[in-house]
Each structure stands twice: as C-alpha cells, then as structure tokens.
Amino acid sequence: MMHTRAGWHVEMEFMEDDQHTRAVAMLRLPDGSEVRAHGAANRHRSDVNQPRVGEEIAGARALNELAMQLLTKAHEEIDQASGRISHPIHV
C-alpha cells in the first residue's frame, strides 16, 4: 500500500511596539491557496515588558484563528462534495 506524505509550513510574522504585539500567520496549501490569520496581544502598563510573551500570545491567537478557518474550509468542501449540509465541525 502506498502512503502519501504531506507537509505544511506556517509562516509567522510579528509587528511590535512597547505595548502591542500583532501576529500574522500564513499557510500555503498544496492546491496553491493561502489561508491567513491575525492575532494580537496588549501589555498592561503595569506589566514588565516581555516581548517573547507578547509574541507567544499573539502567535497562539493567530494560529487559533488559522485552525478555525481551516475547519470552516474543510466543512465547506465536505458539503460541496456530498451535496448536502453536514454537521458543523467543533473543536
């Protein structure tokens, strides 16, 4: 039996200042389509400035949004292929 291997690479980019971190996650799928998602984190003025923590939070939020977009895309493709409305995919 032959097995097909697939690999995905997510690109993550961060934009930061002293109190805000924004993240953009991008996934290019084998069919050439791209899925992009955004996440953000805000540092409270009384918190210590820890850029890595802001990146982790903003990055996690972007990846979470990316996952939800992929679930929605898969759900729509299931509906198209089956010709019927399927049950929502929950995380």
Secondary structure, DSSP 4 states (H G I P E B T S, - for coil): ---------EEEEEEE-SSEEEEEEEEE-TTS-EEEEEEEEE--TTS---HHHHHHHHHHHHHHHHHHHHHHHHHHHHHHHHTSPPPPP--
